[in-house]
Amino acid sequence: MTAFTPLSLPEVILAIPVRHGDARGYFSETYVQPLYAANGIAAHFVQDNESLSALPGTVRGLHLQAPPFAQAKLVRVLAGAIFDVAVDVRKGSPTYGSWAGARLTAEGGEQLFVPHGFAHGFCTLAPGTRVAYKVDAVYDRASERGILWSDPDIAIDWTLGDGEKILSDKDKVLPCLKDFDSPFVYGAAC
């Protein structure tokens, strides 16, 4: 049975599916809609995405999409490892600007659920890291938003020390949270 654990931001949930293994390898049910819904992950996923990051220290994020294309995400690692992060960007939330994170590995099969109203990002911890994630809305370029990964007011501990980070040009110039006009309001539906 999959284990579900809310993190320090209780809407952000760590799911760890059971793996049944033998000498051949393992089998795991990585997503079972009724089970996930019963444990706080009721999103209706409509698109699967995959990324490959060649080098450790690659940061992708912090990303989100504005309503009506807001995306909840269920993230897992197919190869390598990441430190995965969600930041609460819901105006009026008692945890606005706070973050929760978890290490996700291919070996462990951990998954992180990032709900609407949270920016998402990750940093790769191993070479050749492949990340897959389900989203509950299709990609919409006009709805793209983001927050600077290194915003000092959020102060995410990316667990990589002072090593060099690899970012896209777009992610290098995202605004800090104090300059971000969030399209999300605490308690409002998307």
Biotite code that builds the C-alpha atoms (Angstrom):
import biotite.structure as struc

atoms = struc.array([
    struc.Atom([0.000, 0.000, 0.000], chain_id="A", res_id=1, res_name="MET", atom_name="CA", element="C"),
    struc.Atom([1.241, 3.465, -0.841], chain_id="A", res_id=2, res_name="THR", atom_name="CA", element="C"),
    struc.Atom([2.271, 5.601, 2.144], chain_id="A", res_id=3, res_name="ALA", atom_name="CA", element="C"),
    struc.Atom([1.026, 9.226, 2.098], chain_id="A", res_id=4, res_name="PHE", atom_name="CA", element="C"),
    struc.Atom([2.688, 11.858, 4.288], chain_id="A", res_id=5, res_name="THR", atom_name="CA", element="C"),
    struc.Atom([1.734, 15.562, 4.343], chain_id="A", res_id=6, res_name="PRO", atom_name="CA", element="C"),
    struc.Atom([4.844, 17.750, 4.582], chain_id="A", res_id=7, res_name="LEU", atom_name="CA", element="C"),
    struc.Atom([5.305, 20.976, 6.571], chain_id="A", res_id=8, res_name="SER", atom_name="CA", element="C"),
    struc.Atom([2.833, 22.565, 4.136], chain_id="A", res_id=9, res_name="LEU", atom_name="CA", element="C"),
    struc.Atom([0.068, 19.978, 4.608], chain_id="A", res_id=10, res_name="PRO", atom_name="CA", element="C"),
    struc.Atom([-1.360, 20.366, 1.101], chain_id="A", res_id=11, res_name="GLU", atom_name="CA", element="C"),
    struc.Atom([2.000, 19.163, -0.261], chain_id="A", res_id=12, res_name="VAL", atom_name="CA", element="C"),
    struc.Atom([2.011, 15.375, 0.053], chain_id="A", res_id=13, res_name="ILE", atom_name="CA", element="C"),
    struc.Atom([4.838, 12.844, -0.196], chain_id="A", res_id=14, res_name="LEU", atom_name="CA", element="C"),
    struc.Atom([3.614, 9.528, -1.616], chain_id="A", res_id=15, res_name="ALA", atom_name="CA", element="C"),
    struc.Atom([5.738, 6.396, -1.530], chain_id="A", res_id=16, res_name="ILE", atom_name="CA", element="C"),
    struc.Atom([4.268, 3.463, -3.463], chain_id="A", res_id=17, res_name="PRO", atom_name="CA", element="C"),
    struc.Atom([5.184, -0.040, -2.318], chain_id="A", res_id=18, res_name="VAL", atom_name="CA", element="C"),
    struc.Atom([7.550, -1.966, -4.547], chain_id="A", res_id=19, res_name="ARG", atom_name="CA", element="C"),
    struc.Atom([7.171, -5.732, -4.793], chain_id="A", res_id=20, res_name="HIS", atom_name="CA", element="C"),
    struc.Atom([10.559, -7.146, -5.695], chain_id="A", res_id=21, res_name="GLY", atom_name="CA", element="C"),
    struc.Atom([12.378, -10.356, -6.395], chain_id="A", res_id=22, res_name="ASP", atom_name="CA", element="C"),
    struc.Atom([15.519, -11.415, -8.261], chain_id="A", res_id=23, res_name="ALA", atom_name="CA", element="C"),
    struc.Atom([14.069, -10.020, -11.523], chain_id="A", res_id=24, res_name="ARG", atom_name="CA", element="C"),
    struc.Atom([13.524, -6.513, -10.165], chain_id="A", res_id=25, res_name="GLY", atom_name="CA", element="C"),
    struc.Atom([10.300, -4.973, -8.851], chain_id="A", res_id=26, res_name="TYR", atom_name="CA", element="C"),
    struc.Atom([6.699, -4.071, -9.665], chain_id="A", res_id=27, res_name="PHE", atom_name="CA", element="C"),
    struc.Atom([4.952, -0.972, -8.328], chain_id="A", res_id=28, res_name="SER", atom_name="CA", element="C"),
    struc.Atom([1.570, 0.668, -8.859], chain_id="A", res_id=29, res_name="GLU", atom_name="CA", element="C"),
    struc.Atom([2.758, 4.260, -9.259], chain_id="A", res_id=30, res_name="THR", atom_name="CA", element="C"),
    struc.Atom([-0.708, 5.816, -9.441], chain_id="A", res_id=31, res_name="TYR", atom_name="CA", element="C"),
    struc.Atom([-4.133, 4.475, -8.466], chain_id="A", res_id=32, res_name="VAL", atom_name="CA", element="C"),
    struc.Atom([-6.722, 7.249, -8.777], chain_id="A", res_id=33, res_name="GLN", atom_name="CA", element="C"),
    struc.Atom([-9.204, 6.127, -6.044], chain_id="A", res_id=34, res_name="PRO", atom_name="CA", element="C"),
    struc.Atom([-6.390, 5.499, -3.532], chain_id="A", res_id=35, res_name="LEU", atom_name="CA", element="C"),
    struc.Atom([-4.693, 8.817, -4.247], chain_id="A", res_id=36, res_name="TYR", atom_name="CA", element="C"),
    struc.Atom([-8.001, 10.712, -4.114], chain_id="A", res_id=37, res_name="ALA", atom_name="CA", element="C"),
    struc.Atom([-8.793, 9.151, -0.731], chain_id="A", res_id=38, res_name="ALA", atom_name="CA", element="C"),
    struc.Atom([-5.435, 10.489, 0.520], chain_id="A", res_id=39, res_name="ASN", atom_name="CA", element="C"),
    struc.Atom([-5.769, 14.114, -0.593], chain_id="A", res_id=40, res_name="GLY", atom_name="CA", element="C"),
    struc.Atom([-4.594, 13.858, -4.216], chain_id="A", res_id=41, res_name="ILE", atom_name="CA", element="C"),
    struc.Atom([-7.869, 14.229, -6.103], chain_id="A", res_id=42, res_name="ALA", atom_name="CA", element="C"),
    struc.Atom([-6.509, 15.959, -9.220], chain_id="A", res_id=43, res_name="ALA", atom_name="CA", element="C"),
    struc.Atom([-7.753, 14.747, -12.595], chain_id="A", res_id=44, res_name="HIS", atom_name="CA", element="C"),
    struc.Atom([-4.459, 14.385, -14.459], chain_id="A", res_id=45, res_name="PHE", atom_name="CA", element="C"),
    struc.Atom([-4.572, 15.160, -18.193], chain_id="A", res_id=46, res_name="VAL", atom_name="CA", element="C"),
    struc.Atom([-0.935, 15.394, -19.304], chain_id="A", res_id=47, res_name="GLN", atom_name="CA", element="C"),
    struc.Atom([2.354, 13.622, -18.517], chain_id="A", res_id=48, res_name="ASP", atom_name="CA", element="C"),
    struc.Atom([5.685, 15.456, -18.822], chain_id="A", res_id=49, res_name="ASN", atom_name="CA", element="C"),
    struc.Atom([9.292, 14.259, -18.679], chain_id="A", res_id=50, res_name="GLU", atom_name="CA", element="C"),
    struc.Atom([12.579, 16.137, -18.432], chain_id="A", res_id=51, res_name="SER", atom_name="CA", element="C"),
    struc.Atom([16.213, 15.070, -18.606], chain_id="A", res_id=52, res_name="LEU", atom_name="CA", element="C"),
    struc.Atom([18.926, 17.045, -16.841], chain_id="A", res_id=53, res_name="SER", atom_name="CA", element="C"),
    struc.Atom([22.419, 15.966, -17.822], chain_id="A", res_id=54, res_name="ALA", atom_name="CA", element="C"),
    struc.Atom([24.295, 17.474, -14.885], chain_id="A", res_id=55, res_name="LEU", atom_name="CA", element="C"),
    struc.Atom([23.842, 17.626, -11.108], chain_id="A", res_id=56, res_name="PRO", atom_name="CA", element="C"),
    struc.Atom([23.024, 21.127, -9.875], chain_id="A", res_id=57, res_name="GLY", atom_name="CA", element="C"),
    struc.Atom([20.491, 21.793, -12.618], chain_id="A", res_id=58, res_name="THR", atom_name="CA", element="C"),
    struc.Atom([17.653, 23.893, -11.187], chain_id="A", res_id=59, res_name="VAL", atom_name="CA", element="C"),
    struc.Atom([14.277, 23.966, -12.921], chain_id="A", res_id=60, res_name="ARG", atom_name="CA", element="C"),
    struc.Atom([11.824, 26.425, -11.418], chain_id="A", res_id=61, res_name="GLY", atom_name="CA", element="C"),
    struc.Atom([10.150, 27.877, -9.555], chain_id="A", res_id=62, res_name="LEU", atom_name="CA", element="C"),
    struc.Atom([7.282, 27.487, -12.046], chain_id="A", res_id=63, res_name="HIS", atom_name="CA", element="C"),
    struc.Atom([3.476, 27.649, -12.079], chain_id="A", res_id=64, res_name="LEU", atom_name="CA", element="C"),
    struc.Atom([0.607, 28.439, -14.406], chain_id="A", res_id=65, res_name="GLN", atom_name="CA", element="C"),
    struc.Atom([-2.137, 30.971, -13.688], chain_id="A", res_id=66, res_name="ALA", atom_name="CA", element="C"),
    struc.Atom([-5.815, 29.985, -13.685], chain_id="A", res_id=67, res_name="PRO", atom_name="CA", element="C"),
    struc.Atom([-7.667, 28.780, -15.659], chain_id="A", res_id=68, res_name="PRO", atom_name="CA", element="C"),
    struc.Atom([-4.613, 26.702, -16.594], chain_id="A", res_id=69, res_name="PHE", atom_name="CA", element="C"),
    struc.Atom([-3.310, 26.227, -13.030], chain_id="A", res_id=70, res_name="ALA", atom_name="CA", element="C"),
    struc.Atom([-1.542, 22.896, -12.679], chain_id="A", res_id=71, res_name="GLN", atom_name="CA", element="C"),
    struc.Atom([-1.409, 20.492, -9.789], chain_id="A", res_id=72, res_name="ALA", atom_name="CA", element="C"),
    struc.Atom([1.559, 18.141, -10.253], chain_id="A", res_id=73, res_name="LYS", atom_name="CA", element="C"),
    struc.Atom([2.519, 14.630, -9.174], chain_id="A", res_id=74, res_name="LEU", atom_name="CA", element="C"),
    struc.Atom([6.300, 14.396, -9.571], chain_id="A", res_id=75, res_name="VAL", atom_name="CA", element="C"),
    struc.Atom([8.569, 11.334, -9.569], chain_id="A", res_id=76, res_name="ARG", atom_name="CA", element="C"),
    struc.Atom([12.104, 10.466, -10.656], chain_id="A", res_id=77, res_name="VAL", atom_name="CA", element="C"),
    struc.Atom([12.786, 7.818, -13.314], chain_id="A", res_id=78, res_name="LEU", atom_name="CA", element="C"),
    struc.Atom([16.608, 8.012, -13.121], chain_id="A", res_id=79, res_name="ALA", atom_name="CA", element="C"),
    struc.Atom([18.859, 9.826, -10.662], chain_id="A", res_id=80, res_name="GLY", atom_name="CA", element="C"),
    struc.Atom([17.646, 12.047, -7.827], chain_id="A", res_id=81, res_name="ALA", atom_name="CA", element="C"),
    struc.Atom([16.262, 15.523, -7.147], chain_id="A", res_id=82, res_name="ILE", atom_name="CA", element="C"),
    struc.Atom([15.436, 17.827, -4.292], chain_id="A", res_id=83, res_name="PHE", atom_name="CA", element="C"),
    struc.Atom([11.845, 18.799, -5.103], chain_id="A", res_id=84, res_name="ASP", atom_name="CA", element="C"),
    struc.Atom([10.240, 21.965, -3.713], chain_id="A", res_id=85, res_name="VAL", atom_name="CA", element="C"),
    struc.Atom([6.789, 23.579, -3.467], chain_id="A", res_id=86, res_name="ALA", atom_name="CA", element="C"),
    struc.Atom([6.286, 27.216, -2.392], chain_id="A", res_id=87, res_name="VAL", atom_name="CA", element="C"),
    struc.Atom([2.916, 28.536, -1.183], chain_id="A", res_id=88, res_name="ASP", atom_name="CA", element="C"),
    struc.Atom([1.961, 31.557, -3.323], chain_id="A", res_id=89, res_name="VAL", atom_name="CA", element="C"),
    struc.Atom([-1.696, 31.865, -2.281], chain_id="A", res_id=90, res_name="ARG", atom_name="CA", element="C"),
    struc.Atom([-2.442, 35.446, -1.202], chain_id="A", res_id=91, res_name="LYS", atom_name="CA", element="C"),
    struc.Atom([-3.802, 35.473, 2.366], chain_id="A", res_id=92, res_name="GLY", atom_name="CA", element="C"),
    struc.Atom([-2.484, 32.009, 3.204], chain_id="A", res_id=93, res_name="SER", atom_name="CA", element="C"),
    struc.Atom([-1.021, 31.621, 6.709], chain_id="A", res_id=94, res_name="PRO", atom_name="CA", element="C"),
    struc.Atom([1.941, 29.859, 5.033], chain_id="A", res_id=95, res_name="THR", atom_name="CA", element="C"),
    struc.Atom([2.378, 32.318, 2.121], chain_id="A", res_id=96, res_name="TYR", atom_name="CA", element="C"),
    struc.Atom([6.011, 32.313, 0.992], chain_id="A", res_id=97, res_name="GLY", atom_name="CA", element="C"),
    struc.Atom([6.858, 29.144, 2.930], chain_id="A", res_id=98, res_name="SER", atom_name="CA", element="C"),
    struc.Atom([8.315, 26.114, 1.207], chain_id="A", res_id=99, res_name="TRP", atom_name="CA", element="C"),
    struc.Atom([8.365, 22.355, 1.684], chain_id="A", res_id=100, res_name="ALA", atom_name="CA", element="C"),
    struc.Atom([10.737, 19.970, -0.008], chain_id="A", res_id=101, res_name="GLY", atom_name="CA", element="C"),
    struc.Atom([11.655, 16.322, -0.296], chain_id="A", res_id=102, res_name="ALA", atom_name="CA", element="C"),
    struc.Atom([14.364, 14.229, -1.862], chain_id="A", res_id=103, res_name="ARG", atom_name="CA", element="C"),
    struc.Atom([12.957, 12.061, -4.653], chain_id="A", res_id=104, res_name="LEU", atom_name="CA", element="C"),
    struc.Atom([14.990, 9.198, -6.097], chain_id="A", res_id=105, res_name="THR", atom_name="CA", element="C"),
    struc.Atom([14.576, 6.595, -8.800], chain_id="A", res_id=106, res_name="ALA", atom_name="CA", element="C"),
    struc.Atom([15.626, 3.949, -6.298], chain_id="A", res_id=107, res_name="GLU", atom_name="CA", element="C"),
    struc.Atom([13.046, 4.939, -3.686], chain_id="A", res_id=108, res_name="GLY", atom_name="CA", element="C"),
    struc.Atom([10.138, 5.710, -6.018], chain_id="A", res_id=109, res_name="GLY", atom_name="CA", element="C"),
    struc.Atom([8.995, 8.682, -3.923], chain_id="A", res_id=110, res_name="GLU", atom_name="CA", element="C"),
    struc.Atom([6.477, 11.127, -5.412], chain_id="A", res_id=111, res_name="GLN", atom_name="CA", element="C"),
    struc.Atom([5.610, 14.694, -4.486], chain_id="A", res_id=112, res_name="LEU", atom_name="CA", element="C"),
    struc.Atom([2.146, 16.176, -4.969], chain_id="A", res_id=113, res_name="PHE", atom_name="CA", element="C"),
    struc.Atom([2.198, 19.934, -5.607], chain_id="A", res_id=114, res_name="VAL", atom_name="CA", element="C"),
    struc.Atom([-1.331, 21.431, -5.533], chain_id="A", res_id=115, res_name="PRO", atom_name="CA", element="C"),
    struc.Atom([-2.726, 24.541, -7.218], chain_id="A", res_id=116, res_name="HIS", atom_name="CA", element="C"),
    struc.Atom([-1.450, 27.762, -5.651], chain_id="A", res_id=117, res_name="GLY", atom_name="CA", element="C"),
    struc.Atom([2.096, 26.486, -5.175], chain_id="A", res_id=118, res_name="PHE", atom_name="CA", element="C"),
    struc.Atom([5.168, 27.250, -7.275], chain_id="A", res_id=119, res_name="ALA", atom_name="CA", element="C"),
    struc.Atom([7.245, 24.173, -8.085], chain_id="A", res_id=120, res_name="HIS", atom_name="CA", element="C"),
    struc.Atom([10.911, 23.590, -8.740], chain_id="A", res_id=121, res_name="GLY", atom_name="CA", element="C"),
    struc.Atom([13.647, 21.027, -8.334], chain_id="A", res_id=122, res_name="PHE", atom_name="CA", element="C"),
    struc.Atom([17.400, 20.695, -8.301], chain_id="A", res_id=123, res_name="CYS", atom_name="CA", element="C"),
    struc.Atom([19.100, 17.604, -9.710], chain_id="A", res_id=124, res_name="THR", atom_name="CA", element="C"),
    struc.Atom([21.390, 15.669, -7.386], chain_id="A", res_id=125, res_name="LEU", atom_name="CA", element="C"),
    struc.Atom([22.818, 13.145, -9.865], chain_id="A", res_id=126, res_name="ALA", atom_name="CA", element="C"),
    struc.Atom([23.947, 13.107, -13.498], chain_id="A", res_id=127, res_name="PRO", atom_name="CA", element="C"),
    struc.Atom([21.432, 11.957, -16.102], chain_id="A", res_id=128, res_name="GLY", atom_name="CA", element="C"),
    struc.Atom([18.388, 12.691, -13.933], chain_id="A", res_id=129, res_name="THR", atom_name="CA", element="C"),
    struc.Atom([15.022, 12.024, -15.589], chain_id="A", res_id=130, res_name="ARG", atom_name="CA", element="C"),
    struc.Atom([11.905, 13.473, -13.955], chain_id="A", res_id=131, res_name="VAL", atom_name="CA", element="C"),
    struc.Atom([8.316, 12.593, -14.883], chain_id="A", res_id=132, res_name="ALA", atom_name="CA", element="C"),
    struc.Atom([5.244, 14.388, -13.665], chain_id="A", res_id=133, res_name="TYR", atom_name="CA", element="C"),
    struc.Atom([1.523, 14.350, -14.186], chain_id="A", res_id=134, res_name="LYS", atom_name="CA", element="C"),
    struc.Atom([-0.399, 17.641, -14.428], chain_id="A", res_id=135, res_name="VAL", atom_name="CA", element="C"),
    struc.Atom([-4.115, 18.348, -14.245], chain_id="A", res_id=136, res_name="ASP", atom_name="CA", element="C"),
    struc.Atom([-4.156, 21.086, -16.925], chain_id="A", res_id=137, res_name="ALA", atom_name="CA", element="C"),
    struc.Atom([-2.461, 21.313, -20.287], chain_id="A", res_id=138, res_name="VAL", atom_name="CA", element="C"),
    struc.Atom([0.504, 23.591, -20.850], chain_id="A", res_id=139, res_name="TYR", atom_name="CA", element="C"),
    struc.Atom([-0.439, 27.158, -21.779], chain_id="A", res_id=140, res_name="ASP", atom_name="CA", element="C"),
    struc.Atom([2.464, 29.507, -22.594], chain_id="A", res_id=141, res_name="ARG", atom_name="CA", element="C"),
    struc.Atom([0.409, 32.658, -21.837], chain_id="A", res_id=142, res_name="ALA", atom_name="CA", element="C"),
    struc.Atom([-0.316, 31.348, -18.326], chain_id="A", res_id=143, res_name="SER", atom_name="CA", element="C"),
    struc.Atom([3.323, 30.673, -17.406], chain_id="A", res_id=144, res_name="GLU", atom_name="CA", element="C"),
    struc.Atom([4.550, 32.378, -14.248], chain_id="A", res_id=145, res_name="ARG", atom_name="CA", element="C"),
    struc.Atom([7.577, 31.950, -12.044], chain_id="A", res_id=146, res_name="GLY", atom_name="CA", element="C"),
    struc.Atom([9.543, 33.067, -9.020], chain_id="A", res_id=147, res_name="ILE", atom_name="CA", element="C"),
    struc.Atom([13.313, 33.300, -8.676], chain_id="A", res_id=148, res_name="LEU", atom_name="CA", element="C"),
    struc.Atom([14.740, 30.023, -7.355], chain_id="A", res_id=149, res_name="TRP", atom_name="CA", element="C"),
    struc.Atom([17.179, 31.867, -5.068], chain_id="A", res_id=150, res_name="SER", atom_name="CA", element="C"),
    struc.Atom([14.747, 34.443, -3.597], chain_id="A", res_id=151, res_name="ASP", atom_name="CA", element="C"),
    struc.Atom([16.315, 35.339, -0.211], chain_id="A", res_id=152, res_name="PRO", atom_name="CA", element="C"),
    struc.Atom([12.890, 35.928, 1.366], chain_id="A", res_id=153, res_name="ASP", atom_name="CA", element="C"),
    struc.Atom([11.881, 32.326, 0.617], chain_id="A", res_id=154, res_name="ILE", atom_name="CA", element="C"),
    struc.Atom([15.369, 31.004, 1.501], chain_id="A", res_id=155, res_name="ALA", atom_name="CA", element="C"),
    struc.Atom([15.086, 27.501, 0.050], chain_id="A", res_id=156, res_name="ILE", atom_name="CA", element="C"),
    struc.Atom([17.864, 25.174, 1.181], chain_id="A", res_id=157, res_name="ASP", atom_name="CA", element="C"),
    struc.Atom([18.494, 23.382, -2.106], chain_id="A", res_id=158, res_name="TRP", atom_name="CA", element="C"),
    struc.Atom([20.830, 20.940, -0.284], chain_id="A", res_id=159, res_name="THR", atom_name="CA", element="C"),
    struc.Atom([23.699, 21.534, -2.717], chain_id="A", res_id=160, res_name="LEU", atom_name="CA", element="C"),
    struc.Atom([25.853, 23.898, -0.721], chain_id="A", res_id=161, res_name="GLY", atom_name="CA", element="C"),
    struc.Atom([27.658, 26.603, -2.661], chain_id="A", res_id=162, res_name="ASP", atom_name="CA", element="C"),
    struc.Atom([28.182, 24.570, -5.842], chain_id="A", res_id=163, res_name="GLY", atom_name="CA", element="C"),
    struc.Atom([27.366, 26.137, -9.203], chain_id="A", res_id=164, res_name="GLU", atom_name="CA", element="C"),
    struc.Atom([23.732, 25.886, -10.304], chain_id="A", res_id=165, res_name="LYS", atom_name="CA", element="C"),
    struc.Atom([22.705, 25.417, -13.921], chain_id="A", res_id=166, res_name="ILE", atom_name="CA", element="C"),
    struc.Atom([19.611, 27.383, -14.974], chain_id="A", res_id=167, res_name="LEU", atom_name="CA", element="C"),
    struc.Atom([17.779, 28.341, -18.128], chain_id="A", res_id=168, res_name="SER", atom_name="CA", element="C"),
    struc.Atom([18.087, 31.987, -19.178], chain_id="A", res_id=169, res_name="ASP", atom_name="CA", element="C"),
    struc.Atom([14.366, 32.376, -18.426], chain_id="A", res_id=170, res_name="LYS", atom_name="CA", element="C"),
    struc.Atom([14.713, 31.044, -14.858], chain_id="A", res_id=171, res_name="ASP", atom_name="CA", element="C"),
    struc.Atom([17.649, 33.362, -14.102], chain_id="A", res_id=172, res_name="LYS", atom_name="CA", element="C"),
    struc.Atom([15.479, 36.474, -14.467], chain_id="A", res_id=173, res_name="VAL", atom_name="CA", element="C"),
    struc.Atom([12.239, 35.456, -12.732], chain_id="A", res_id=174, res_name="LEU", atom_name="CA", element="C"),
    struc.Atom([10.960, 37.944, -10.125], chain_id="A", res_id=175, res_name="PRO", atom_name="CA", element="C"),
    struc.Atom([11.276, 37.566, -6.371], chain_id="A", res_id=176, res_name="CYS", atom_name="CA", element="C"),
    struc.Atom([8.100, 36.767, -4.455], chain_id="A", res_id=177, res_name="LEU", atom_name="CA", element="C"),
    struc.Atom([7.774, 40.376, -3.195], chain_id="A", res_id=178, res_name="LYS", atom_name="CA", element="C"),
    struc.Atom([7.530, 41.493, -6.855], chain_id="A", res_id=179, res_name="ASP", atom_name="CA", element="C"),
    struc.Atom([5.231, 38.661, -7.933], chain_id="A", res_id=180, res_name="PHE", atom_name="CA", element="C"),
    struc.Atom([1.510, 39.364, -8.333], chain_id="A", res_id=181, res_name="ASP", atom_name="CA", element="C"),
    struc.Atom([0.093, 35.971, -7.462], chain_id="A", res_id=182, res_name="SER", atom_name="CA", element="C"),
    struc.Atom([-3.056, 34.912, -9.300], chain_id="A", res_id=183, res_name="PRO", atom_name="CA", element="C"),
    struc.Atom([-3.975, 32.618, -6.387], chain_id="A", res_id=184, res_name="PHE", atom_name="CA", element="C"),
    struc.Atom([-6.013, 33.497, -3.298], chain_id="A", res_id=185, res_name="VAL", atom_name="CA", element="C"),
    struc.Atom([-6.125, 31.303, -0.211], chain_id="A", res_id=186, res_name="TYR", atom_name="CA", element="C"),
    struc.Atom([-9.451, 29.502, 0.065], chain_id="A", res_id=187, res_name="GLY", atom_name="CA", element="C"),
    struc.Atom([-10.553, 30.306, -3.515], chain_id="A", res_id=188, res_name="ALA", atom_name="CA", element="C"),
    struc.Atom([-11.070, 27.574, -6.074], chain_id="A", res_id=189, res_name="ALA", atom_name="CA", element="C"),
    struc.Atom([-8.998, 27.618, -9.281], chain_id="A", res_id=190, res_name="CYS", atom_name="CA", element="C"),
])
